[in-house]
Amino acid sequence: MTPQDQKAHFEDQGYLMLRGLLTPEEVVECQDEVKRLHDVAAKLKESGDPDGGNFQLEPYAGDESQTDGRLVLRKIENTRRFSDVFHRLAQHPRLIAAVQNLIGPDLLLFRSTLMLKPAFHGSQHAYHQDSAYWPMRPPTLVAVSIALNDATPENGCIKVIPKSHEWGLQEWGNITRKDDEASSDRGHIDESMAVEAALTAGSAVAFHSLCVHGSGPNKSPNSRNTALYAYFSPNVRYVGRGSSADARTFPVIAGLDGQTELTLTAAD
């Protein structure tokens, strides 16, 4: 697909597959870094460091550990703070070029996260729209989920509902659910319309922040780890969750005359 075709597909369907974003060497580096961050998580939680709150345990794993003895983590937030590898990945040239093609040259980073589905343990993620949880208006952010292992239906790859970004912003329930719970509280979702983002390691899926998506549980012996970044244009306003004096500073990833960060005050 040409860049023009990619943008047209994204605007029409609400998502876009990005094949071969990372090289095999870059994938291996990321996989090794995921293991290192599990060791960081163990040390932080053992010491009671508040930063341990950025490392969320899989809620349905109990006291179990992975086969290598590491913690069963569901996600790691603010990865740019804890990892040079994932700090650099947020600004990967091929990734940034793809996102700029979708929303313009000036990019701010809203979120830097690792979403983890350990073998046999990763729980399902119920269908939802990211913008229902993100205080940004208009809800036009782009999330990119980069597969660090092969992502398949068996290990819980992302599923998107095409054109659901046209539904408007809706409310959703709890995202993390047990395997035997319903994948959505909203009866109007026709799961037969879902597209499974089966990806080889190093490929990615980009989706609009209003695009309804979710993922099944990982009942396979293969982990499904993804690096997730969310980007937005400075045309998007920060709404905040408190008073109008609320403010937040975001990293500048591209454009804006070389600025490194931008502080946005919550709009009324």
N, C-alpha and C positions, 0 to 999 in steps of 0.2 A: 504494500500500500504506500502511496505517496504521502507526504505530510498533509497535503490537502485532503486526501481520502481518509487519513487517520482522524483528522479533526472533524470531518463530516460524520464519520461513524460514531465518534464520541458524542457529538452534539445530538445525533439522532437516537442512539441506543443507550447512552449514559455510561458506557464503559468501553475500554479498548485494551486488547492484548498487545503486549510489547515483548516480542520474541528476541532471545539472545541479547538481553541488555548487558549482562556481565559475562566475562570470560570464565573458562573453567578454573583458572588460577585465582581469580577474584572470588569465585564461589567457595573454593577451599579455604581461602583466607577468612571469609565470613563464617564458615562452619567452625573453624578453629576458634574464632573470637566468641562465638556463642558458648562454646565449652568454657572458655576463660571467664565469661561473665557469670556462668553458673557458679564458678569457684568464688568470684567476687560476692555473689549473693549469699553464699554460705557464710563467708566471713562477716559480712555486714549484719546478718541476722543473728549470728552467734554473739556478736559484740553489742547488739541492741542499737546500732547506729540508725538514726532516723532515715538515712538514705536507703535503708533496706526496704522502705515503703515503696520504692520504685520497682521492686522485684516481687511480683505477685505470684503466690503459689497456686497451683491448680486446685480449685476448691473441692473437687470430688476424688482426689487421690488419697485422702487420709494421711497417714504417716508413712506411706510408701515412698520409695525412692526409685530412680531410674535404674536400669540394669548396670550402669557404670557407677552407681552410688550417689550420683548428683541429685540435687533437689528437683522435684517435679514442678517446674515453673510454667505458668500460663502466659505471662507477658512481662516485658521489661520496658518501663517508660523512661523517657529522657535519655535515650541511648547515647546521644551526642555528649552528654556529661561524663559518661563512664567508659567510652570507647573511641579511640582515634579512628579505628576502622569504620565504625558506623557514623562517625562525624564526617569523614571524607565521603562516604557513600551518599550522604544527603546531597552532595554537590557533584556527583558523578556526571561527567559531561554528557553522556548519552541519555541519562535520566533527565537532566535539566533541559536538554534540547527537546525531548519529547513533551515535557510539561509546558515549556514555553510555547510550543506549537499549539497547545490546547487553550492556554489562558493568558498568553502575552509574555513580554520580556522581563517584567519586574516580578520577582517571586519572593514571598516571605514563607518561612517554615512555621506551620502550626503545630505539627506533631512529629516526633521521632520515636518509634516504638519497635520492639520485637514482639511479634505474636507467635507463640509457641504451642505446638500440639505434640507433646511427647508420645512416643510409641505406646500404644495400649491405654493411654491416660487422657489424651487431649479431649476435652468436652466439646459439645456442639456450641456454636454461637447462633442464637436465634436471629431471624430476619430483622433488619432494622435499617434506618437511615442514619448515617453519621451526624448529619446536621441537627438531629433531634437532641444531641448531647453536646454540641459545639456552639458556644455563644458568639456566632459570627453571622452577619447579615449584609448582603443577601447570601443565602446558603449555596455558594458556588465554589466551594473548595474542591481540589482534586486530590484524592488519595491514591497512592501507588503502593501495591503490595508485591514485593520482590521475593520470588521463591528461592530459598537457600537450600532446599532439598526438592526432589521431584514432588510436585503436588498432584495428588490423584483423588478420585472420589473415595477410595479406601482409607486414605489417611486424612480426610477432611478438608479437601480443597475448597476455596471460596466458590459460592454460587451467587450469581447476580440475576436480577429480574430485569430484562431489557425494557427500556422506555419508562421504568418506574420513577426516573428522575422528573417526569412530567406530572406526577401525582400531587405534588405540593407537599409541604412539610407536615408530617403526622407525628403522633405520640406513639411510643413503643414501650414495652415492658422490659423486664430483666433480660439482658443479652446472654449471660452465661447460664446454661441449663443442663440438667441431667440428660443422659442419653434417651431416657424414656419419656421425657417431657415434649410437649408440642413445640414445633420449631417456630411458631408464631401465635400470638394472641389475636391476630387480625384475620378474620375469615375470608377477606376478599383476595388474599394472595393465592394465585394459582401456581402451585409449585411445579406443575408440568411445564411452565414457561421458563423455568430457571435454566440458565446456562452455566455449566460447570467450568470453572477456570482451571482446567487441568494443564499444568505447566511443567516444563523441564527446569531443573535448577538453573538459575540465572535469568529466567524470563520473568515477566511481571504482568499484572493486570492493573490498569488505572481505571478509577471509577469516580463519577460525580458524587458529591457528598449527599445528594438526595437519592442516589441510586440504592434501591433496596437490595441488601445482600446478607448473606449468612454463611455458615459452614457446618458440615456434619461432624460427628465425633471421629476420633482417630482410634479405630479398633485394630489397626494393622501393626506390624513390628517395625514400621518405618516412621521416624519423626517427620513432622511437617512444620518447619520453621520458616518464618517470613519476616523480612524487614519492611516495615510500613512507615511511609512518610506522607504527610499531608501538606499541601502547598496552597497558597492563595495569593491573589493580586492585591495590591494596596487599595484597590477600589472597594474591597470588602471591608465593612466596618466591624469593629469589636464592640459587642453589645455588653458583655460582662454579666455578672450574676448578682452584683450588689448595687451600690449607689452610682450615680453618674460620674463620680470622681474616680471610679475604679479605672485602673490602667494596667496594661501589660506590654512587655517588650518582646518583640519577635526577631529572630535572626533573619537578615537579608541574605538570600541564597544567590540571587542574580539581579542585575540591573540596579535601579535607584542610585545611579551615579556613584557606585562604589561604596555606598554606606554599608556598614556591617550589621546594624540593627536598627529597628524602628519601633518607637513606643507609640501605642495607640490608646487613646482615652475612650472609655465606654461611651457610646452614643446614647442620647436620651431615647 
